[in-house]
């Protein structure tokens, strides 16, 4: 072959090589760019939906595949962290519910005890200041009320009347009819005296068959 022919062949081969290289480079870029776009879209979907148990596509063992694996590993860490956090929140919620239930039981118990103490206190006050048979104020309440009334009258033009009532021959009623009949008489007398005094007056049983108005 002549020198010119050889040069022409080399030029043609060089051009063909450059074209092939360009085509390969172009196709490689298109494949890489398309994979990167797909990776970006998948990453956006997973991030927006927060479904971190999903995976991005990883089909080849190259730099993009390596990045895809790293992203999937990151998603695994986030998903496991979320799961652990949810479990801890659930455990904390259960603990708080149990503590609240225990607290409500304690409040109920304490309220019940306080109510019982209040009832016992009122019952003790009733026993301490009122006659158990007739329900009238007893000697203690009479003395307290009389003391306050005397202090109120001290230095003012006001008087207090005290009436002592004793039932004659009451012992004979107990002896002849029994204590039940005697108790009935005492309660009847208490009601009759209470019915004829004003709301500002007091009738008290101070013991036995003795009353004071």
HELIX and SHEET records of a PDB file:
HELIX    1   1 UNK A    3  UNK A   49  1                                  47    
HELIX    2   2 UNK A   63  UNK A  129  1                                  67    
HELIX    3   3 UNK A  139  UNK A  153  1                                  15    
HELIX    4   4 UNK A  170  UNK A  177  1                                   8    
HELIX    5   5 UNK A  179  UNK A  196  1                                  18    
SHEET    1   A 3 UNK A 164  UNK A 166  0                                        
SHEET    2   A 3 UNK A 210  UNK A 212 -1                                        
SHEET    3   A 3 UNK A 204  UNK A 207 -1                                        
END                                                                             
